[in-house]
Amino acid sequence: MNPTTASTSNRRSKLSKSTSDPSKDEGRIEAAKLMILRLKDKNSPVVRIVEDLEKLCLAYIQLANVNVERYKKETRPIQLQSVQNNLLITKIKDLHNVAVPTVDIKVDPKGNYNNITCVKGFNPTFKLAGGVNLPKIISCIGTDGKTRRQLVKGRDDLRQDAVMQQVFGMVNNLLQKNSETRKRQLHVRQYKVVPLSQMSGLLEWCEGTMPIGEYLVASSPGDEKPGAHYRYRPDDYPAIDCRRHMGGVHASPDTVKKYKVFMAVCKRFLPVFRHFFMEKFRDPAVWFEARLAYTKSVATNSIVGYILGLGDRHVQNILIDCNTAELVHIDLDCNTAELVHIGLGVAFEQGKILPTPETVPFRLTRDIVDGMGVSGVEGVFRRCCEKTMDVMHNNQEALLTILEVLLYDPLYAWCMSPAKAYALQHRRDRNDPDASELNTTKDVLEFAESNEPGQFLFYY
């Protein structure tokens, strides 16, 4: 057998494996239903809380699955009442027994939860995020008077996203316990993921963030908000031309030719991410702190992502906080053929067994390094990587314990089928507009329509 064919076959067989057992899943559902029935007993002290919580969950699930196909191209706010009569979410008011689901509640050793932010109601309008399943962006009003945006997703299993956030929480605890990482304030940014059913859920909207790709790549020369590459280096190749050059040699077996084309593209497409900090942080002291926070964030996320085997780290899957310059990694759902707004696309090194394997451990491309300043990967970045790796290594037993529990849990199918793996990579490589709910650049759309072979963008 041809070695290449054997290798591909081996990867496909690995992708095909799944530990999911529907019968065990159903057993857990029945057990949960029985528990809820007991809690809803009229003599139960928490009956009102359970009833209000059930009412809120049903409203979210109904909204997640309502058909909004006719509003697909709508960019303005949409009235909830216009979508469907008697939507349950429009009737949710003054749920003083139910906390806002996307607000993080710390465990109180004394059991005092009197100051929890509860659900006051919802704004009457919503917006659509891009993507095949058209998730809805709604605004929840809390009893503290604040309005919080939430992403309601249907036809998507968010349980794995929630589990990965739990893993991040454990990693943050380990980093906090170590004196070296604690004094450097190293941590992984988290967000709330609330699975509501097997195929619907709720996610915290990451306020004040933007995809790195949105900042970097110019949509078009005449666009109102051109990307930094166009604004600071207008004579460089446009991103779409870089893609075409790389796409032209994508299928070529000549690796030397590919390398030469790649280097030629790099010479005509130079990094500009350092300008983000000059634009957003005008005060010199604040600029320095922001760049330092960014460098630490890149280091921590890189090592943690490497240990967990997270793949699919392209520039639309990494957000940067415009207030703190910290990174937020999104798209963590490893068992879906489409890219999601907040979820970890390819976990446990499944990127290595995709049809076109991902061979880099984490994203450290030229623009990412450019944001670190003149020292680049030396100094702060290297030291933070070392300290984070020390913590991961010294706590490997704790990490392996929780990861093995998750990996072999019959509820979670971490392995992708060959069809899903192909669809994920094919859409991503072509930048299919339905492959990402953070589609922000017209050049991506134009390239997708051209049906030319794409390339993963390692030049920025």
C-alpha positions in Angstrom: 0.0 0.0 0.0 1.2 3.5 -0.8 2.5 5.1 2.5 0.6 8.3 1.8 -2.7 6.3 1.3 -2.0 4.3 4.5 -1.4 7.5 6.5 -4.6 9.0 5.2 -6.5 5.8 6.0 -5.1 5.7 9.5 -6.1 9.3 10.1 -9.6 8.6 8.9 -9.9 5.6 11.2 -8.9 7.7 14.1 -11.4 10.3 13.2 -14.2 7.7 13.0 -13.9 6.6 16.6 -16.5 7.9 19.0 -17.3 7.1 22.6 -20.8 8.4 22.6 -23.5 6.0 23.8 -27.1 7.3 23.2 -28.5 4.8 25.7 -26.4 6.1 28.5 -27.2 9.6 27.5 -30.9 8.9 27.8 -30.4 7.3 31.2 -28.9 10.4 32.5 -31.7 12.5 31.1 -34.3 10.3 32.8 -32.4 10.6 36.1 -32.3 14.4 35.8 -36.1 14.5 35.0 -36.8 12.5 38.1 -34.7 14.9 40.2 -36.5 17.9 38.8 -39.9 16.3 39.6 -38.9 15.9 43.2 -37.7 19.5 43.4 -41.0 20.7 41.9 -43.0 19.0 44.6 -45.3 21.5 46.4 -43.6 20.8 49.7 -40.1 21.5 48.3 -38.5 24.8 49.5 -37.1 25.5 46.1 -40.2 24.8 44.0 -40.6 28.5 42.9 -36.9 28.7 41.9 -37.2 25.5 39.8 -40.4 26.6 38.1 -39.0 30.1 37.2 -35.7 28.5 36.0 -37.7 26.0 33.8 -39.7 28.8 32.4 -36.5 30.7 31.4 -34.8 27.7 29.9 -37.9 26.8 27.8 -38.0 30.4 26.5 -34.3 30.2 25.5 -34.7 26.9 23.8 -37.8 28.1 21.9 -35.9 31.1 20.7 -32.8 29.1 19.8 -34.8 26.8 17.5 -37.2 29.4 15.9 -36.8 29.7 12.2 -35.3 33.1 11.2 -34.2 32.2 7.7 -36.2 35.1 6.2 -34.1 37.6 8.2 -30.8 36.1 7.1 -29.6 39.3 5.3 -31.0 41.7 7.9 -28.3 43.7 9.7 -30.6 45.9 11.8 -32.3 44.9 15.1 -35.3 42.6 14.6 -38.4 42.7 16.7 -38.9 39.5 18.6 -42.7 39.8 18.1 -42.3 39.9 14.3 -40.5 36.5 14.3 -43.3 34.5 16.0 -46.4 35.3 17.9 -46.3 34.6 21.7 -42.6 34.0 22.0 -42.0 32.9 25.6 -39.0 35.1 25.9 -41.1 38.2 25.4 -43.2 37.2 28.5 -40.2 36.8 30.8 -40.3 39.5 33.5 -39.1 40.0 37.0 -37.7 36.5 37.7 -36.3 37.5 41.1 -35.5 33.8 41.9 -33.3 33.2 38.8 -29.8 34.6 38.3 -28.8 35.9 34.9 -27.3 32.7 33.3 -24.2 34.3 31.9 -23.2 36.0 35.1 -20.5 34.1 37.0 -21.5 33.4 40.6 -18.8 32.6 43.0 -19.3 29.9 45.6 -20.1 31.4 49.0 -18.9 29.2 51.9 -21.6 30.7 54.1 -24.3 30.1 51.5 -25.2 33.8 51.3 -26.6 34.5 47.8 -28.7 37.6 48.6 -26.9 39.9 46.2 -27.2 37.8 43.0 -28.1 39.6 39.8 -31.4 38.1 38.7 -33.4 38.4 35.4 -35.5 41.5 35.1 -36.4 41.0 31.4 -35.2 41.2 27.8 -35.0 43.9 25.2 -37.7 43.5 22.5 -35.2 43.2 19.7 -32.4 40.9 18.7 -29.7 40.6 16.0 -28.4 37.7 14.0 -24.8 36.5 14.0 -23.6 35.0 10.8 -23.4 31.2 10.1 -25.5 28.3 9.0 -27.6 28.1 12.1 -28.2 31.8 12.5 -27.7 32.2 16.3 -29.5 35.1 17.9 -27.8 37.9 19.8 -30.2 39.1 22.6 -29.9 41.5 25.5 -30.8 40.4 29.0 -31.6 43.1 31.6 -30.5 42.3 35.1 -32.0 43.5 38.4 -28.8 45.6 38.8 -29.9 47.7 35.8 -27.2 46.4 33.5 -27.9 45.0 30.0 -25.8 42.0 29.0 -25.7 40.6 25.5 -26.1 36.8 25.1 -25.7 34.5 22.1 -28.5 31.9 21.8 -27.6 29.0 19.6 -29.8 26.2 18.2 -28.9 23.0 16.4 -25.5 22.9 18.3 -24.3 20.8 21.2 -22.6 23.2 23.6 -21.9 20.7 26.3 -18.3 20.2 25.1 -17.7 23.9 25.1 -18.9 24.1 28.7 -16.6 21.3 29.7 -13.6 22.9 28.1 -14.3 26.1 30.0 -14.3 24.0 33.2 -10.8 22.8 32.2 -9.7 26.4 31.7 -11.1 27.2 35.2 -9.0 24.4 36.7 -5.9 25.6 34.8 -6.5 29.1 36.2 -6.7 27.7 39.7 -3.3 26.0 39.2 -1.8 29.2 37.8 -3.1 31.1 40.8 -1.6 28.7 43.3 1.9 29.0 41.9 3.8 32.1 43.2 5.7 32.7 39.9 2.6 32.6 37.6 0.5 34.4 40.2 2.8 37.4 40.5 2.8 37.6 36.7 -1.0 37.5 36.7 -1.0 34.7 34.1 -4.4 33.3 33.3 -6.7 32.1 30.5 -9.7 34.3 29.7 -13.0 32.5 30.2 -16.6 33.1 29.3 -19.8 31.5 30.4 -21.3 28.6 28.4 -24.7 27.3 29.4 -26.0 24.2 27.6 -29.8 24.1 27.7 -30.5 20.9 25.8 -28.6 18.4 23.7 -28.8 20.8 20.7 -29.2 24.3 22.1 -27.5 26.6 24.5 -26.5 30.0 25.7 -23.2 31.8 25.6 -21.8 35.0 27.2 -21.1 37.6 24.6 -17.5 38.8 24.9 -18.0 42.6 25.2 -15.3 45.0 24.1 -13.5 42.4 21.9 -12.8 42.1 18.2 -11.3 39.3 16.1 -7.6 39.9 15.4 -8.4 39.2 11.7 -11.0 42.0 11.7 -8.4 44.5 12.8 -5.7 43.3 10.5 -7.3 42.6 7.1 -8.7 45.4 4.9 -12.2 44.6 3.6 -11.6 46.7 0.5 -9.9 49.9 -0.4 -13.1 51.9 -0.3 -14.4 50.3 2.9 -15.3 52.7 5.8 -13.2 50.6 8.2 -10.2 49.2 6.2 -7.9 46.8 8.0 -4.6 47.8 9.5 -2.6 46.1 6.6 -4.3 48.4 4.1 -4.1 51.5 6.3 -0.4 51.2 7.2 1.0 49.4 4.2 -1.3 50.3 1.2 1.4 49.2 -1.3 1.5 45.6 0.1 -0.4 42.7 -1.5 -4.1 42.7 -0.4 -5.0 39.7 1.7 -7.0 38.3 -1.2 -4.0 38.3 -3.5 -1.9 36.6 -0.9 -4.5 33.9 -0.7 -4.6 33.5 -4.5 -0.8 33.2 -4.7 -0.8 30.5 -2.0 -3.8 28.8 -3.5 -2.0 28.5 -6.8 0.6 26.2 -5.4 -1.6 24.5 -2.8 -1.9 21.3 -4.8 1.7 21.2 -6.0 3.9 18.4 -4.7 6.9 20.7 -5.1 7.6 21.9 -1.5 10.5 24.1 -2.7 8.2 26.0 -5.0 5.6 26.4 -2.2 8.3 27.7 0.1 9.5 30.3 -2.5 5.9 31.5 -3.1 5.3 31.8 0.6 8.5 33.8 1.2 7.6 36.1 -1.8 4.2 36.7 -0.3 5.7 37.4 3.1 8.0 40.1 1.6 4.9 41.9 0.1 2.8 41.5 3.2 4.6 42.7 6.3 3.2 42.6 9.9 1.4 45.7 11.4 -0.2 44.5 14.6 2.0 46.8 16.7 -0.2 49.7 15.5 -3.2 48.2 17.4 -1.6 49.3 20.7 -0.8 52.8 19.4 -4.4 53.3 18.3 -6.1 51.9 21.3 -3.8 53.0 24.1 -2.5 56.6 23.6 -1.0 57.1 27.1 2.6 55.7 27.2 2.1 54.0 30.6 -1.2 52.4 29.5 0.3 51.4 26.2 3.2 49.6 28.0 0.8 47.8 30.4 -1.5 46.7 27.5 1.4 45.4 25.4 2.7 43.5 28.5 -0.7 42.1 29.2 -1.0 41.0 25.5 2.4 39.3 25.6 1.5 37.4 28.8 -1.8 36.4 27.4 -0.3 35.0 24.2 2.2 33.0 26.2 -0.3 31.5 28.6 -2.8 30.7 25.9 -0.1 29.2 23.7 1.2 26.8 26.3 -2.3 25.8 27.6 -3.5 25.3 24.1 -0.5 23.2 23.3 -1.0 21.0 26.3 -4.7 20.5 25.5 -4.0 20.1 21.8 -6.2 22.9 20.6 -6.2 23.5 16.9 -8.0 25.7 14.4 -6.4 28.8 15.8 -6.9 31.2 12.9 -7.2 35.0 13.2 -11.0 35.0 13.3 -10.9 32.5 16.3 -8.8 34.7 18.5 -10.4 37.8 19.9 -8.5 40.7 21.5 -9.9 42.8 24.3 -9.8 46.4 23.2 -9.7 47.6 26.9 -7.0 45.2 28.3 -5.4 43.7 25.2 -5.8 40.2 26.5 -6.7 37.4 24.1 -9.9 35.4 24.2 -9.8 32.1 22.3 -13.1 31.1 20.7 -14.5 28.3 18.6 -13.9 25.3 20.9 -16.7 23.0 19.7 -14.6 20.0 18.4 -17.6 18.0 17.1 -19.2 20.3 14.6 -18.7 20.8 10.9 -19.2 24.6 11.2 -17.3 27.2 13.1 -19.2 28.7 16.0 -19.0 32.1 17.7 -17.7 30.9 21.0 -16.7 27.4 21.3 -12.9 25.2 20.9 -13.0 23.9 17.3 -10.4 21.2 17.4 -9.3 19.8 20.7 -7.0 17.0 22.0 -4.7 17.3 18.9 -7.4 16.3 16.4 -5.9 18.9 14.1 -3.1 16.4 13.5 -5.6 14.0 12.0 -7.5 16.3 9.8 -7.3 15.7 6.0 -4.6 18.3 5.9 -2.9 18.0 9.3 -2.2 21.0 11.4 1.5 20.6 12.4 2.1 23.8 14.5 1.5 23.6 18.2 0.1 27.1 18.6 -0.3 30.3 16.6 2.9 32.4 16.7 2.8 34.1 13.3 4.4 37.4 12.3 1.6 39.7 13.3 1.1 37.9 16.6 4.9 38.5 17.4 4.7 42.0 16.0 2.3 43.0 18.8 4.9 42.1 21.4 7.3 44.9 20.5 11.0 44.9 19.8 11.8 42.1 22.1 9.5 39.7 20.2 9.4 36.2 21.7 12.4 36.8 23.9 12.1 38.2 27.4 8.5 38.4 28.8 7.0 35.9 26.3 9.7 33.2 26.8 9.7 33.6 30.6 5.9 33.4 30.8 5.8 30.3 28.6 8.4 28.6 30.8 6.5 29.4 34.0 3.2 28.3 32.5 4.8 25.1 31.3 6.3 24.5 34.7 2.9 24.7 36.3 1.4 22.3 33.7 4.3 19.8 34.2 4.2 19.9 38.0 0.4 19.4 38.0 0.2 16.8 35.3 -1.5 14.3 37.5 -4.4 16.7 38.3 -4.7 17.7 34.6 -4.7 14.1 33.4 -7.3 13.1 36.0 -9.8 15.6 34.8 -9.0 15.2 31.1 -9.3 11.4 31.2 -12.7 11.7 32.9 -13.8 14.1 30.1 -12.2 12.1 27.3 -13.8 8.8 28.2 -17.2 10.2 29.3 -19.8 8.6 27.1 -21.7 11.9 27.0 -19.0 13.5 24.9 -17.9 12.5 21.4 -14.6 14.3 21.1 -13.7 12.5 17.8 -14.9 13.9 14.5 -16.3 11.8 11.7 -14.3 12.0 8.5 -17.2 13.9 6.8 -17.2 16.5 9.6 -13.5 16.9 9.6 -13.5 17.4 5.8 -16.3 20.0 6.0 -14.6 21.9 8.8 -11.3 22.2 7.1 -12.8 22.7 3.6 -14.9 25.6 4.8 -12.2 27.1 6.9 -9.6 26.9 4.1 -11.9 28.5 1.6 -13.2 31.0 4.2 -16.7 30.0 3.4 -19.0 32.8 4.8 -21.2 30.1 6.5 -18.1 28.6 8.2 -17.7 31.5 10.7 -20.2 33.5 12.6 -17.6 36.3 12.8 -17.5 36.9 9.1 -16.4 40.6 8.8 -14.4 41.0 5.6 -15.6 41.3 2.1 -12.4 39.9 0.7 -13.1 36.6 2.4 -16.5 36.5 0.7 -15.0 37.3 -2.7 -12.5 34.5 -2.3 -15.1 32.0 -1.2 -17.2 32.8 -4.3 -14.2 32.3 -6.6 -14.1 28.5 -5.7 -10.3 28.6 -5.8 -8.3 26.5 -3.4 -7.5 28.4 -0.2 -4.7 28.3 2.3 -4.5 28.7 6.1 -3.1 32.2 6.6 0.2 31.7 8.3 1.6 35.0 6.9 -0.3 37.1 9.5 
